[in-house]
Amino acid sequence: MLVHFGSKPVVVASSADAACEIMRTHDLVFANRPKISIFDRLLYGSKDIGASPYGEYWRQVRSICVLQLLSHKRGSIIWICKRGRDFTYVVKQLDEFLEGVIKEHKDRKNGKANTDDIIIEGKGSDLVDILLEIQGEKSTGFTLELDSLKAIILDMFAGGTDTTCTVMEWAMAELLRHPEILEKLQTEVRQVAQGKPEITEDDLDKMNYLKAVIKETLRLHTPVPLLIPRESTQHVKLMGYDIPAGTRVMVNAWAIARDPSLWNQPEEFQPERFLNSTIDFRGFNFELIPFGAGRRGCPGATFAVAVNELALAKLVHKFDFALPDGVEPKDLDMSESTGLTIHRKNPLFAVATPHSR
């Protein structure tokens, strides 16, 4: 579908075939990001990973994030921030918040920090410490300026909290709507745990139904339904249509994940559909692309899913869940909000009871 946002032509792709052509066949042509003023204002001239233009800067920043911040060896990265610091999502306050966080880390590194004002969970470096180490290295040949530092921190912080929160919110809502699925998931998790007090990341590989629940949540409730816009860098033929250079492209991952030609009973929450399926979210199966695909696919997809799996496994391991008195599963409100990420329109209320072994 072709629409115009003012004078800007915008192609909206709502089929798996179109998404495949954009993100695989012509991935390089559509690897650029359009210039969007709100991204420039919030992300320091679009110096983050998601919104930066395609080119050497993006390659360097993405490499830093994939190898240093999102790798398996960094799986226990902890976000450290000052106790009581609050911020409103406005440019000036947000910038002051990030400046303060960076200053605190520099002071701590130099032995000047007031440890009473810092919450530290666990040991080792957090993502800000790692970025400051990289900033101080001269051998890389790549200079990480302060604005780039802040943009990357914001990317990691927002990407690691907002979408993760959204997935957990929808997963719990669907489980409460389907008590039989919740019971099946709890049975699997508790059998794998075998009486252990805590679920660990090593346990996740044995939890096939848990993985199916997360995949089905990502399908039915795609966190970023239109992904991040792309822009063509040259004229290209797309499914027989002429697409000129400079055309903005939006991939409707939400619609693709609910396409009845691709999914049986697409509006129903059925984790079983993934138990004997090779379909995955890593960008090779275009009927399920909650993290995008190709060069501009989300670099933190594997990390994010592992966090969601572990969090959900710990919840259903430790607690039994039920809806408040008087609320029937079929009556649970599943209305969506509007926004870049799709949260529930109304808060989810549930009764959590510690599970007695």
C-alpha positions as CSV (number, residue, x, y, z in Angstrom):
1,M,0.0,0.0,0.0
2,L,1.3,3.5,-0.9
3,V,0.3,6.5,1.3
4,H,1.8,10.0,1.7
5,F,2.9,11.5,4.9
6,G,2.8,15.1,3.7
7,S,5.0,15.1,0.6
8,K,6.9,11.9,1.7
9,P,5.8,8.7,-0.1
10,V,5.4,5.7,2.3
11,V,5.1,2.1,1.3
12,V,3.4,-0.1,3.9
13,A,4.2,-3.8,3.6
14,S,1.7,-6.2,5.2
15,S,2.6,-9.6,3.8
16,A,5.4,-12.0,4.5
17,D,6.4,-12.0,0.8
18,A,6.7,-8.2,0.8
19,A,8.7,-8.2,4.1
20,C,11.0,-10.9,2.6
21,E,11.7,-8.7,-0.4
22,I,12.4,-5.7,1.7
23,M,14.5,-7.3,4.5
24,R,16.2,-10.0,2.5
25,T,16.1,-9.7,-1.3
26,H,16.7,-5.9,-1.3
27,D,18.0,-5.6,2.3
28,L,20.9,-3.3,1.3
29,V,18.6,-1.0,-0.6
30,F,16.3,-0.6,2.4
31,A,19.0,-0.6,5.1
32,N,18.8,3.1,5.6
33,R,16.7,4.9,8.2
34,P,14.7,8.0,7.3
35,K,15.5,11.3,9.0
36,I,12.8,11.7,11.7
37,S,12.9,14.8,13.9
38,I,11.7,13.1,17.1
39,F,14.6,10.6,16.7
40,D,17.0,13.4,16.2
41,R,15.8,15.2,19.3
42,L,15.6,12.3,21.6
43,L,18.6,10.3,20.3
44,Y,21.2,13.0,19.9
45,G,21.0,13.4,16.2
46,S,20.0,9.7,15.7
47,K,23.4,8.5,17.1
48,D,21.9,5.3,18.5
49,I,21.8,1.9,16.8
50,G,18.2,1.8,15.8
51,A,17.8,5.2,14.2
52,S,21.3,6.0,12.9
53,P,21.7,6.1,9.1
54,Y,23.2,3.1,7.4
55,G,27.0,3.5,7.1
56,E,30.3,3.1,8.9
57,Y,29.1,4.8,12.1
58,W,26.2,2.5,12.4
59,R,28.4,-0.6,11.8
60,Q,30.8,0.5,14.5
61,V,28.1,1.2,17.1
62,R,26.2,-2.0,16.3
63,S,29.5,-4.0,16.6
64,I,30.1,-2.5,20.0
65,C,26.6,-3.4,21.2
66,V,26.6,-6.9,19.8
67,L,30.1,-7.9,20.9
68,Q,30.4,-5.9,24.2
69,L,27.0,-5.4,25.6
70,L,24.7,-8.1,24.3
71,S,27.0,-11.1,24.1
72,H,26.5,-14.2,26.2
73,K,29.5,-13.4,28.4
74,R,27.8,-10.1,29.3
75,G,24.5,-11.7,30.0
76,S,24.6,-10.5,33.7
77,I,25.0,-6.8,32.8
78,I,23.4,-4.7,35.6
79,W,21.9,-1.3,35.1
80,I,23.2,1.0,38.0
81,C,21.6,4.3,38.7
82,K,21.3,6.8,41.5
83,R,18.7,6.1,44.2
84,G,15.7,8.4,44.0
85,R,16.6,9.9,40.7
86,D,13.4,10.5,38.7
87,F,13.0,11.8,35.2
88,T,10.2,12.8,32.9
89,Y,10.4,11.7,29.3
90,V,11.3,15.1,28.0
91,V,14.5,15.9,26.2
92,K,16.1,18.3,28.7
93,Q,15.3,16.1,31.8
94,L,16.3,13.0,30.0
95,D,19.6,14.5,29.0
96,E,20.3,15.6,32.5
97,F,19.5,12.1,33.8
98,L,22.0,10.5,31.3
99,E,24.7,13.1,32.1
100,G,24.2,12.3,35.8
101,V,24.5,8.6,35.3
102,I,27.7,8.9,33.2
103,K,29.2,11.3,35.8
104,E,28.4,8.9,38.6
105,H,30.2,6.1,36.8
106,K,33.2,8.2,36.0
107,D,33.4,9.4,39.6
108,R,33.1,5.8,40.9
109,K,35.9,4.7,38.5
110,N,38.1,7.5,39.8
111,G,37.3,6.7,43.4
112,K,35.1,9.8,44.0
113,A,31.7,8.3,44.2
114,N,29.5,8.5,47.2
115,T,28.5,4.8,47.5
116,D,25.5,5.6,49.7
117,D,23.9,7.2,46.6
118,I,24.4,4.3,44.3
119,I,22.4,1.1,44.0
120,I,24.7,-1.8,43.0
121,E,23.3,-5.2,42.5
122,G,25.8,-7.9,42.0
123,K,29.4,-7.5,40.9
124,G,31.3,-6.4,37.9
125,S,30.9,-3.8,35.2
126,D,27.6,-2.6,33.9
127,L,26.9,-1.3,30.4
128,V,27.9,2.3,31.2
129,D,31.3,1.1,32.6
130,I,31.8,-0.9,29.5
131,L,31.0,2.0,27.2
132,L,33.4,4.3,29.2
133,E,36.1,1.7,28.8
134,I,35.6,1.6,25.0
135,Q,35.5,5.4,24.9
136,G,38.9,5.5,26.5
137,E,40.5,3.0,24.1
138,K,42.6,4.6,21.4
139,S,43.4,1.4,19.5
140,T,40.0,0.9,17.9
141,G,40.3,3.9,15.6
142,F,36.7,4.8,16.4
143,T,35.9,7.7,18.7
144,L,32.8,7.3,20.9
145,E,31.7,10.9,21.6
146,L,29.6,11.8,24.6
147,D,26.4,12.2,22.6
148,S,26.9,8.7,21.1
149,L,27.5,7.3,24.5
150,K,24.2,8.8,25.7
151,A,22.3,7.6,22.7
152,I,23.5,4.0,23.1
153,I,22.7,4.0,26.8
154,L,19.2,5.2,26.0
155,D,18.8,2.6,23.3
156,M,19.9,-0.2,25.7
157,F,17.8,1.1,28.5
158,A,14.6,1.7,26.5
159,G,15.0,-1.5,24.4
160,G,15.8,-3.6,27.4
161,T,12.9,-2.4,29.5
162,D,9.9,-1.2,27.5
163,T,9.6,-4.0,25.0
164,T,10.5,-6.6,27.7
165,C,7.8,-5.2,30.0
166,T,5.3,-5.3,27.1
167,V,6.0,-9.0,26.3
168,M,5.7,-10.0,30.0
169,E,2.5,-8.0,30.4
170,W,0.8,-9.7,27.4
171,A,2.2,-13.1,28.3
172,M,0.7,-13.0,31.8
173,A,-2.6,-11.6,30.4
174,E,-2.9,-14.5,28.0
175,L,-2.0,-17.1,30.6
176,L,-4.7,-15.7,33.0
177,R,-7.2,-15.9,30.1
178,H,-6.2,-19.5,29.5
179,P,-5.8,-21.2,32.9
180,E,-5.1,-24.6,31.2
181,I,-2.1,-23.1,29.3
182,L,-0.8,-21.6,32.6
183,E,-1.2,-24.9,34.3
184,K,0.7,-26.7,31.5
185,L,3.5,-24.1,31.7
186,Q,3.8,-24.3,35.5
187,T,3.9,-28.1,35.3
188,E,6.8,-28.0,32.8
189,V,8.8,-25.4,34.7
190,R,8.4,-27.1,38.1
191,Q,9.3,-30.5,36.7
192,V,12.5,-29.0,35.2
193,A,13.3,-27.2,38.4
194,Q,13.0,-30.5,40.4
195,G,12.7,-28.8,43.7
196,K,15.5,-26.2,43.1
197,P,14.9,-22.9,44.8
198,E,15.7,-20.9,41.6
199,I,15.4,-21.3,37.9
200,T,18.7,-20.6,36.0
201,E,19.4,-19.8,32.4
202,D,20.8,-23.3,31.9
203,D,17.3,-24.7,32.7
204,L,15.6,-22.8,29.8
205,D,16.8,-25.2,27.0
206,K,14.7,-28.0,28.6
207,M,11.5,-25.8,28.6
208,N,10.0,-26.2,25.1
209,Y,6.5,-25.2,26.2
210,L,7.9,-22.0,27.8
211,K,9.6,-21.1,24.5
212,A,6.4,-21.8,22.6
213,V,4.5,-19.4,25.0
214,I,7.0,-16.6,24.4
215,K,6.9,-17.1,20.7
216,E,3.1,-17.1,20.6
217,T,3.1,-13.9,22.7
218,L,5.5,-12.3,20.3
219,R,3.3,-13.3,17.4
220,L,-0.1,-12.2,18.8
221,H,1.2,-9.1,20.6
222,T,4.1,-7.9,18.5
223,P,5.8,-5.3,20.8
224,V,6.6,-2.8,18.0
225,P,3.9,-3.5,15.4
226,L,5.3,-1.4,12.6
227,L,8.9,-2.0,13.4
228,I,11.3,1.0,12.8
229,P,10.8,2.7,9.4
230,R,13.3,2.1,6.6
231,E,14.1,4.2,3.6
232,S,15.2,3.2,0.1
233,T,18.6,4.5,-1.1
234,Q,18.0,3.8,-4.8
235,H,15.3,2.9,-7.3
236,V,14.2,-0.7,-7.0
237,K,11.5,-3.0,-8.2
238,L,9.4,-4.3,-5.3
239,M,6.9,-7.1,-6.2
240,G,6.6,-5.6,-9.7
241,Y,6.2,-2.0,-8.5
242,D,8.6,0.8,-9.1
243,I,9.9,2.2,-5.7
244,P,12.0,5.4,-6.2
245,A,14.9,6.3,-4.0
246,G,14.0,8.1,-0.8
247,T,10.7,6.2,-0.3
248,R,10.0,5.4,3.3
249,V,9.0,1.8,4.1
250,M,7.0,0.5,7.0
251,V,6.7,-3.2,7.6
252,N,3.4,-4.2,9.4
253,A,4.7,-7.1,11.5
254,W,1.5,-7.1,13.5
255,A,-0.7,-7.7,10.4
256,I,1.7,-10.4,9.1
257,A,1.6,-12.2,12.4
258,R,-2.2,-12.4,12.2
259,D,-2.5,-13.2,8.5
260,P,-5.1,-16.1,8.1
261,S,-3.3,-17.3,5.0
262,L,-0.2,-18.0,7.2
263,W,-1.7,-18.9,10.5
264,N,-4.5,-21.3,11.6
265,Q,-6.9,-19.4,13.9
266,P,-4.6,-16.4,14.0
267,E,-6.6,-14.5,16.6
268,E,-6.3,-17.4,19.1
269,F,-3.5,-17.8,21.7
270,Q,-2.2,-21.3,20.9
271,P,1.4,-21.9,22.0
272,E,1.1,-25.5,20.7
273,R,1.4,-24.2,17.2
274,F,5.2,-23.8,17.8
275,L,5.9,-27.1,19.5
276,N,6.5,-29.0,16.2
277,S,7.4,-26.0,14.1
278,T,10.7,-24.7,12.8
279,I,9.3,-21.1,12.6
280,D,11.5,-18.8,14.7
281,F,11.8,-15.0,15.4
282,R,15.4,-14.6,14.3
283,G,14.6,-13.0,11.0
284,F,14.6,-16.1,8.7
285,N,10.9,-16.8,8.8
286,F,9.1,-13.7,7.6
287,E,5.7,-14.7,9.0
288,L,7.1,-14.0,12.4
289,I,9.3,-10.9,12.6
290,P,8.8,-9.1,15.9
291,F,12.4,-8.0,15.9
292,G,12.6,-7.3,12.2
293,A,15.2,-9.0,10.0
294,G,18.3,-8.4,7.8
295,R,20.9,-5.8,8.5
296,R,18.6,-3.6,10.5
297,G,17.0,-6.3,12.6
298,C,17.2,-5.9,16.4
299,P,20.7,-6.8,17.6
300,G,19.3,-7.7,21.0
301,A,16.6,-10.2,19.9
302,T,18.3,-13.3,21.4
303,F,19.2,-11.4,24.6
304,A,15.7,-10.0,25.0
305,V,14.0,-13.4,24.5
306,A,16.3,-15.0,27.0
307,V,15.4,-12.3,29.6
308,N,11.7,-12.8,28.9
309,E,11.9,-16.6,29.2
310,L,13.9,-16.4,32.4
311,A,11.5,-13.9,34.0
312,L,8.4,-15.8,33.0
313,A,9.8,-19.1,34.2
314,K,10.7,-17.6,37.6
315,L,7.3,-16.1,38.0
316,V,5.3,-19.3,37.3
317,H,7.8,-21.3,39.3
318,K,7.5,-19.3,42.5
319,F,3.8,-18.3,42.3
320,D,0.3,-19.5,41.5
321,F,-1.7,-16.8,39.6
322,A,-5.4,-16.1,39.4
323,L,-7.7,-13.3,38.4
324,P,-9.3,-11.2,41.2
325,D,-12.6,-12.4,42.6
326,G,-15.5,-11.9,40.2
327,V,-13.4,-11.7,37.0
328,E,-13.8,-14.5,34.6
329,P,-11.0,-15.3,32.1
330,K,-13.3,-14.7,29.1
331,D,-14.1,-11.2,30.5
332,L,-10.5,-10.0,30.8
333,D,-10.0,-6.8,28.9
334,M,-7.4,-7.2,26.2
335,S,-7.6,-3.8,24.6
336,E,-4.4,-2.3,23.2
337,S,-3.0,1.1,23.7
338,T,-1.5,3.2,20.9
339,G,2.1,4.0,20.6
340,L,5.5,2.9,19.2
341,T,5.2,-0.1,21.5
342,I,1.8,-1.7,22.2
343,H,1.0,-2.0,25.8
344,R,-2.3,-3.0,27.4
345,K,-4.7,-0.2,27.5
346,N,-5.7,-0.9,31.1
347,P,-3.5,-2.3,33.8
348,L,-3.4,-6.1,34.5
349,F,-4.5,-7.1,38.0
350,A,-3.8,-10.6,39.2
351,V,-3.6,-12.4,42.6
352,A,-0.2,-14.0,43.1
353,T,0.1,-16.7,45.8
354,P,3.5,-18.2,46.7
355,H,3.6,-21.7,45.5
356,S,4.0,-24.3,48.3
357,R,6.3,-27.2,47.4
